[in-house]
């Protein structure tokens, strides 16, 4: 449940793309960058800005979900390969208000309706592990560092309900 009145959750549009990436970079620098090497920070910056995500988004193989407040993107989640959370960021002023959890639920409901798969996966940053654990994700391996970026692979099995399709 979102504890901020007026938040709209929906699949992102082309107009949301640049603000969502800007939010990801801002929040990464505020909360995640401390856990990364200079190489990792640069690789994450390149990942966001080299154009490959934009191309995948344009052709529909990289999906964006957004949380909007008064028309501004305050949260974003992207899926690749149908069921893998690639990016999930919420404005620091909105942390602990249910925005991130609702973005994950929206993605899970979408996956369920479209019968894409029975689980969500994520490579969680050290900062995000407690958040994902609270949602029921479990580690599927130990922490790894790749190109200066630290992460722990995690997954969440989705259950079936009549009302929503597959959700957690």
ZIBEL-V520798 format. One record per backbone hydrogen bond with DSSP energy under -0.5 kcal/mol. NH is the residue of the N-H (numbers start at 0). CO is the residue of the C=O. If there is no record, write none. Layout:
nh/co
NH/CO
NH/CO
//
This chain:
nh/co
2/96
4/2
6/3
7/67
8/6
9/65
11/63
15/12
16/12
16/13
17/13
19/15
20/16
21/17
22/18
23/19
24/20
25/21
26/22
27/23
28/24
29/25
30/26
31/26
31/27
32/27
34/31
35/32
36/147
40/36
41/37
42/38
43/39
44/40
45/41
46/42
47/43
48/44
49/45
54/50
55/51
56/52
57/53
58/54
59/55
59/56
60/55
61/55
62/78
64/76
65/9
66/74
67/7
68/71
69/5
71/68
73/66
73/71
74/66
75/88
76/64
77/86
78/62
79/83
80/60
82/79
82/80
83/79
84/82
84/120
85/77
85/83
86/77
88/75
90/73
93/90
94/91
96/93
101/97
102/98
103/99
104/100
105/101
106/102
107/103
108/104
109/105
110/106
111/107
111/165
112/108
113/109
114/110
114/111
115/110
119/155
120/82
121/153
122/84
123/121
123/151
127/124
128/124
128/125
131/127
132/128
133/129
134/130
135/132
136/131
137/154
139/152
140/152
143/150
145/148
148/145
149/147
150/143
151/123
153/121
154/137
155/119
157/117
158/166
160/164
164/160
166/158
166/164
//
